[in-house]
Amino acid sequence: MALHENDRVFCEKTELFSNSFYGTITKMYEHSAIVKVEPNQLSKKETDKIDSFGDLVVIRQAELQLVDAEGHPMDEPEEDEPLEAAE
């Protein structure tokens, strides 16, 4: 999936969080992303786990779904330029 910074994403339950949540990608890495969790998305108990990080969590890209402003899943965006084979 081609995720980018500032994309809105949805995350199902993970090992760290028992509830699903929405957030915005703030930084991308090779296989994961730092996501800023939207306010009131997680229970108080789970929010305590991330308070020291300013509501930022590291989530595997495979666990994230790109969504629109209303929370509906979006198709993967098309790549701008096709890749060329090396000679």
Secondary structure, 3 states (H helix, E strand, C coil): CCCCCCCEEEECCCCCCCCCEEEEEEEECCCEEEEEECCCCCCHHHHHHHHHHCCEEEEEHHHEEEECCCCCECCCCCCCCCCCCCC
